[in-house]
Amino acid sequence: MPRDLAHFVLEAALGLERGFWGCVADGVVFPNMRHQQSAAARQVLRACAEALAVAEAQVNAIHFAWRRGERPIHAEQLDAMLLRWEALDDGASLLLEWPLATARDRRQPPR
């Protein structure tokens, strides 16, 4: 399973709104991506830099343990996503929706 897919699963399962995928959902564009980043997205990245580093460390620890065959927290979610990934035909893709709140969601008043 690709690293970024494992990170998606774990960040969502851990509720990490300021991990890599939460930042992407908020419009952040990292250097290895091809799109232009808006000023608002740069501001989000600055605001979540510390939380992003913590999320990266948490997710890596769990992901690496799972890859070694251990059964860390959220191993079941990783197992399920691995099955989905392995079931894909060549050239096929997965469409995933970020399940946690984004900056846009947090700015909107509750209805």
C-alpha positions in Angstrom: 0.0 0.0 0.0 1.4 3.4 -0.8 2.6 5.5 2.1 0.3 8.3 1.4 -2.7 6.0 1.4 -1.7 4.6 4.8 -1.3 8.1 6.1 -4.8 9.0 4.9 -6.2 6.0 6.8 -4.3 6.7 10.0 -4.8 10.4 10.1 -8.5 10.0 9.6 -8.7 7.2 12.2 -6.7 9.2 14.7 -8.7 12.4 14.1 -5.7 14.4 13.0 -7.2 17.4 11.3 -3.8 19.0 11.0 -1.9 16.1 9.5 -0.8 15.9 5.8 -4.3 15.1 4.5 -6.0 17.7 6.7 -3.6 20.3 5.3 -4.3 19.2 1.8 -8.0 19.3 2.4 -7.5 22.9 3.6 -5.8 23.8 0.3 -2.1 23.4 1.3 0.1 22.5 -1.7 3.4 20.9 -0.7 6.6 21.4 -2.8 6.3 18.0 -4.6 2.7 18.8 -5.8 2.0 20.5 -9.2 -0.6 23.1 -8.3 -0.1 26.7 -7.2 -0.7 27.5 -3.5 -2.9 30.4 -2.5 -2.0 32.9 0.2 -4.7 31.4 2.4 -3.2 27.9 2.0 0.3 29.2 2.9 -1.2 30.7 6.1 -2.8 27.4 7.0 0.5 25.6 6.5 2.3 28.1 8.8 -0.5 27.7 11.4 -0.4 23.9 11.4 3.4 23.3 11.0 3.9 22.0 14.5 0.7 19.8 14.5 1.8 18.5 11.1 5.1 17.3 12.5 3.5 15.6 15.4 0.9 13.9 13.1 3.7 12.7 10.8 5.6 11.1 13.8 2.4 9.4 15.1 1.4 8.1 11.8 4.8 6.9 10.8 5.2 5.0 14.1 1.9 3.1 13.6 2.4 2.6 9.8 6.0 1.2 10.3 4.8 -1.1 13.1 2.0 -2.4 10.9 4.4 -3.0 8.0 6.6 -5.1 10.3 3.6 -7.3 10.9 2.8 -5.9 14.3 -0.9 -5.1 15.3 -0.8 -1.5 16.3 -3.9 0.7 16.9 -6.0 1.0 13.8 -4.4 -2.1 12.1 -7.9 -3.2 11.1 -8.4 0.0 9.1 -5.0 -0.5 7.4 -5.8 -4.1 6.6 -9.2 -3.1 5.1 -7.6 -0.4 2.9 -4.8 -2.8 1.8 -7.5 -5.2 0.5 -9.2 -2.3 -1.4 -5.8 -1.3 -2.8 -4.9 -4.8 -3.9 -8.3 -5.4 -5.5 -7.7 -2.5 -7.9 -7.1 -3.3 -11.6 -4.0 -1.9 -13.2 -4.6 1.8 -13.9 -7.6 2.0 -11.6 -7.9 4.4 -8.8 -9.5 4.9 -5.4 -11.7 8.0 -4.7 -11.4 9.0 -1.1 -13.1 11.8 0.7 -11.5 13.5 3.7 -13.8 12.7 6.6 -12.7 15.3 9.1 -13.4 19.0 9.4 -11.5 21.4 7.2 -10.6 25.1 7.8 -13.6 26.0 5.7 -15.9 23.9 7.9 -14.5 25.5 11.0 -15.1 29.0 9.6 -18.7 28.4 8.8 -21.2 29.0 11.7 -23.2 25.9 12.7 -26.7 25.8 11.3 
